[in-house]
Amino acid sequence: YAEAFSAVEQARQLFHTIQDHRNEGICQSCIGAIYAGIGDYPNALSSLLASIKILERAGDKLNLADAYGSLMYVHMQLDNTEQVENFHEQALIIFEEIDDKHGQAIMFANLGTYYHDRGQKARAKHLLKRGLALSRKIGLQYGEAAALIVLAKLDIDLGKFIMAEKLFQDALAIANERGYREHAVTTLLGLGGLFNKQDQPDQ
């Protein structure tokens, strides 16, 4: 992280010197991501907010939406629901404006997962289904698998074990086909827990 920070900060200063605001803003966002990665959320927030001002001036809507998404992630770690929703909306507005369906799908999946982790099942399911439908529409299989996994967990909570198993198996098929190892592990653990609830120790 220290080496990454040093390199990106040097790049940011150079872009600032030559008044390349777009790349300066991208570097500032990367600095925020580095701080978030080490759990330094106050510096992550200040860096990302600074990047937004720069990217707004540069007119770079895609990276501006990504910066809002990063702010949403940081506030998720801080469990600040009001700001999570605020930055989700800001990012989604831009993604819809520039017709970036990939970004929209990720926003829906991330917020749906956030609500699931906090027990808000109805809101989680609504958002995850939107993310799933959009991921399938544009062929974003990583997003599809992620949404399927959380939807399966929701069905377990509701006692819908047969449906949960189907969703897990669908996610596992995608993970194995595409080499998404983290998704594969998460899915197998989910299936193990599901079979345990159904008193199927061999499975």
N, C-alpha and C positions, 0 to 999 in steps of 0.2 A: 504493500500500500504506500509506503514512503517513497519508493522509486516511482510508482505511478503518479503520485501527487506531484513530485518534483518535475517530471516530464510534462505533465499536462499544464502545470502552472507556468513553466517556461514557454510553452506553446501559446497559452493565453496571453502572456505579456507581449509576445511577438505579434500576435494578431491585433492586439490593442494598439500597438505602435504603428502598424500599417493601416489601421482603421478598418480591418476586416471584421465587422461586427457580427456577422453570421457565425464565423468560426470561433470568434471570441466567446460568443454565447454558448456554443456547443461545448467548448472547453470548460466554461463555468459550470455547465450542467454536469459534466464528467467529474469535476471537483466535488460537487454536491453528492454524486453517486459514491465517490470514494469515502467521503465522510459518513454517508449512510451505511456503507459496508463495514465500517469499524464501529458503528453504533454511536457516532458523535452526531446526534440528531440536531442540536442547536446550530452547529456549523453547516450541517447539510441543508437545513432550512434557509439559512441566510445566503448560502451559495446559490441555491436553486431560485430563490426570489430575485437575486441579482441577475441570474441568467435570463429570467423572464423579461426583465426590463430591457436587457440587451437584445434579446431575440425579437421583442415587440418592435424595437427601433429598426432592426434589420428586416422585418417583415417575413421572417422564416416561420411559417405557421406550423409545419410538421414538427420541427424541433421544439417549438413553443408548446405544442400539445404534449409532446413527450416529457417536457419539463414539468408541466402540470401533473402528468401521470406519476412522475417521480415524487412530487410533493404529496400526492395522494398516498403513495407507498410509505413515506416517512411518517405521515400522520396516522397511518394504520399501525405502525410500530408504537406510536404514542397513545393509541386507542382514543384518538380525538375524532369521534364520529362526525361532528359538524363540519370539520375541515376536510375530512375524507370525502364527504358528499359534495362539498363545495368544489374541490379540485377535480373530482370525478366529472362534475357537470361542466367545468371549464374546459377540460380536455375533450370531453365528448362533443361539445359544441363545435370545436375546431375540427375534430376528426370527421364529423358529419359535413361541415362546410367544405372541406377539401376532398370529401368522399373517400376517406381512408377507412375501409371496412375492417382491415386488419387491426388498426388501433381501436376501433369501436368494439370489436369482439374481445380484445384483451381487457378493455375497461369493464365490460359487462362481467367477464369471468372473474376478474380480481375483486370487484365490489361484491359479487355474489358469494365468493369464498369468504370475504371479510364478514358478511352478515351470517353466513353459516357458522363460522367460528364463534359468533356471539349469540347463537341460538335463535336468530330471527329467520325462521325457516321459510315463511311465505315470501318475504322479500328476496331471500337468497335464491329460491327456486325460480322466481320470475326472471331475475337477472341472468342466472345460469342458463335457463332455457333460451333466452335471447342470444347469449353468447354462443351457445351450442348451435343454434340455427344459423347464425351468421358465419361461424367457423366452417360449418358444412357447406354453406353457399359459396364461400370463396376458397375452399379446399385447404383451410388452415388446420391441419390435423393435430398439431401440438395443442392448439386451443380447444379442439374438439375433445381430445383425450382428457385434458385438464377439467373441462366442464363435466364430462361423464363421470369422472371419479367423485367429484363433490356431490353431484346429483345422486349417485349411488349411496353415498354416506347419508344424505337426506332421507332416502327411502328406507335405509336401515333404521334411522331414528323413528320413522313412521310405521315400522314393522312390515314394510313391503319387501320381504326378503327375496322373493323370486325376481321382481323387477330390479332390485339392487344387484343381484348376481348377474343378470343380463347386461346391465350398464357396466359393471366391472369387467365382464368378459369382452365387451365391445372395446372398452378402453385398453385392455391388455392386448387385444389383436392389433390395434393401431400402434401401441408402444413397441410390440415385438417387430412389427413390419418396418417401422420407421427408425428403430434403434433408440427410442426414448427410454433410457435405462432408469431414470428417476421415476418416470411414470409407471414403468413396469414394476419396480419395487413397491411403490405406493399401492398399486392395484393388487399385487399379490398379498401384501399385508392386510389390505381391506377385505379381500376374499377369505383370508385366514380368520379374521375376526368375525366375518359373517357366518362361516361354517361353525365356528365355536358357539355363536349364539343359537345356531340350529342344532346343537349337540351332534355334530358330525366330526368327531376327533380325527378320523382317518384322513378326511379331506383337508 
